[in-house]
């Protein structure tokens, strides 16, 4: 998955969790959380502009981005951020098929694995209701996105790949330990037992 697709998945996943909040305050929060993931403000604003109703029609709102005067948002009285096309696009991003124009023979196995991981990640996301702050809820969402990429991108695991989430995981260990167990077992299996794994 490309960096742009990862950023789009982050943006759309966050906006999807903000119904009845189609306003600039939500965009400011998104930018704040995006900075935690090393996404620059111009990059986030550019992606919002490209995905808006006037361009790709992934978002219900229309953005007017001027890096001198700021951002104007036209929400057309929308009650949610994503259009039906946007919801489908987000699902494609989550399953890794958005930027793959050709069908490969191994796609069926990849989709099955992605669906299996979706179940694990859905259990993890269900812990969102127990989070004390909105910041922890968003961090859980970011954490699950990073875990999804580790599980489905078939990249080699790097030491400290999830290090930025260490304080969050320690603070919420009681709520997260049970749903994280199958995910960490899969990552451990790859790292410790897979002969094809290049560590």
Buried (B, 14 or more C-beta within 10 A) or exposed (E): BEEEBBBBBBBBBBBBBBEEBBEBEBBEBBBEBBEEBEBEEEBBBBBBBBBBBEEBBBBBBBBEBEEEEEBEBBBEEBEBBBBEEBBEBBEBBBBBBBEEEEEEEEBEEBEEBBEEBBEBBEBBBEBBEEBEEEBBBBBBBBBBBBBBBBBBEEEEBEEEBBEBBEEBBEBBEEBBEEBBEBBEEBBEEBEEEEEEEEE
